[in-house]
Amino acid sequence: MTCLDYFYKLLARREYSSQELTQKAQQKGFGLQEIADAIEELQTQNYQSDTRFVESMIVSYQGKYGKSVIKRKCREKGIPADVFEEIWQSQPQEEEAGELEGLKAKVRRKYKIDDFLAIGPKTKAKLWQFLQYRGFNPSEVLGQWQREQQDELD
């Protein structure tokens, strides 16, 4: 099996970054020049694209995690931060509102919150940890939810 055939087999299942493909091929014992040539061929045929890989990561993780966690996961896969930022900025912003609504519903269920304006200190601390762990900025998200609730009351 050639390196190119091995990459076809891998890419038939899911998207891979070029760094992931390189690591997998090295583990199989392929030479660096053969790997580089195969990746170049795949990119020429548009079978492998780091841009498409980042887009699929953003789509699959958005709503579950915030920007910082998704960015870290992309960096672990070998995607440069500037490539991630460029693709993140090109994503439609309407999705972000829907993402926060799903997160808001989950938080309401998990912490039994009816009023974001009157959250107890223990619950607020747990909520901050929950949001931070998932890569969201707690002060921005909580502030937005409080403003939305205040607007509903007015």
C-alpha positions in Angstrom: 0.0 0.0 0.0 1.4 3.4 -1.0 1.2 6.4 1.2 -1.4 8.0 -1.1 -3.6 4.9 -0.8 -3.3 5.0 2.9 -4.4 8.6 3.0 -7.4 7.8 0.7 -8.4 5.1 3.2 -8.1 7.5 6.1 -9.9 10.4 4.4 -12.8 8.2 3.4 -13.8 8.1 7.1 -13.4 11.7 8.2 -11.4 14.9 7.7 -7.8 15.0 8.8 -5.4 17.9 9.1 -2.2 17.7 7.2 -0.3 17.3 10.4 -2.4 14.4 11.5 -1.9 12.7 8.2 1.8 13.2 8.5 1.9 11.7 12.0 -0.1 8.7 11.0 2.0 8.1 7.9 5.2 8.3 9.9 3.8 5.8 12.4 3.2 3.5 9.4 6.8 3.9 8.3 6.5 6.0 5.2 9.3 8.5 4.3 8.9 12.2 4.8 9.3 13.0 1.1 6.7 10.4 0.1 4.3 11.8 2.8 4.8 15.4 1.6 4.2 14.4 -2.1 1.1 12.5 -1.1 -0.3 15.4 0.9 0.4 17.8 -1.9 -1.4 15.5 -4.4 -4.4 15.3 -2.0 -4.6 19.0 -1.6 -4.3 19.5 -5.4 -7.3 17.2 -5.9 -9.1 19.0 -3.0 -9.4 15.7 -1.0 -7.5 17.3 2.0 -8.0 20.8 3.2 -7.0 22.3 6.5 -9.6 25.0 6.0 -12.3 22.5 5.5 -11.1 20.6 8.5 -11.3 23.7 10.7 -14.8 24.5 9.4 -16.0 21.0 10.3 -14.4 21.3 13.8 -16.2 24.6 14.4 -19.5 23.2 13.2 -19.3 20.1 15.3 -18.1 21.8 18.5 -20.1 25.0 18.3 -22.8 25.1 20.9 -21.0 22.6 23.1 -17.8 24.6 23.5 -16.7 28.2 23.2 -14.2 29.7 20.8 -11.1 29.2 23.1 -11.7 25.4 23.5 -12.4 24.9 19.8 -9.2 26.9 19.0 -7.2 24.8 21.4 -8.6 21.6 19.9 -7.6 22.8 16.4 -4.1 23.8 17.6 -3.7 20.2 19.0 -4.5 19.0 15.5 -1.8 21.2 14.0 -3.8 24.1 12.7 -2.1 27.5 13.1 -4.0 30.1 15.2 -4.1 32.6 12.4 -5.8 30.1 10.1 -8.4 29.3 12.8 -9.1 33.0 13.4 -9.6 33.7 9.7 -12.1 30.8 9.4 -13.8 31.7 12.7 -14.4 35.3 11.5 -15.8 34.0 8.2 -18.5 31.9 10.0 -22.0 33.4 10.0 -22.7 35.2 13.2 -26.4 34.1 13.4 -25.2 30.7 14.5 -23.8 32.2 17.6 -27.2 33.4 18.9 -28.7 29.9 18.4 -25.7 28.4 20.1 -26.2 30.6 23.2 -29.9 29.8 23.3 -29.1 26.1 23.5 -26.5 26.7 26.2 -28.9 28.9 28.1 -31.6 26.2 28.1 -29.1 23.6 29.3 -27.9 26.0 32.1 -31.5 26.6 33.1 -32.2 22.9 33.4 -28.9 22.0 35.1 -28.8 24.7 37.7 -32.6 25.2 37.9 -32.3 28.9 37.2 -35.5 30.9 36.5 -34.1 34.4 37.0 -30.6 35.3 35.8 -30.9 38.6 37.7 -31.1 36.8 41.0 -28.6 34.0 41.1 -27.2 32.9 44.4 -23.4 33.1 45.0 -22.9 29.3 45.1 -24.9 28.7 41.9 -23.1 31.7 40.2 -19.7 30.2 41.0 -20.8 26.8 39.6 -22.2 28.5 36.5 -18.9 30.4 36.0 -16.9 27.2 36.2 -19.3 25.4 33.8 -19.0 28.2 31.2 -15.2 28.6 31.6 -14.6 24.8 31.3 -16.4 24.9 28.0 -14.4 27.9 26.7 -17.1 30.6 27.0 -16.4 34.0 28.6 -18.7 33.8 31.7 -19.0 37.5 32.3 -20.0 38.2 28.6 -22.5 35.3 28.4 -24.0 35.9 31.8 -24.2 39.6 31.2 -25.9 39.0 27.8 -28.5 36.7 29.4 -29.1 39.2 32.2 -29.6 42.0 29.6 -32.0 39.8 27.6 -34.0 39.1 30.7 -34.1 42.8 31.7 -35.3 43.7 28.2 -38.1 41.1 28.5 -39.2 42.7 31.8 -39.2 46.2 30.4 
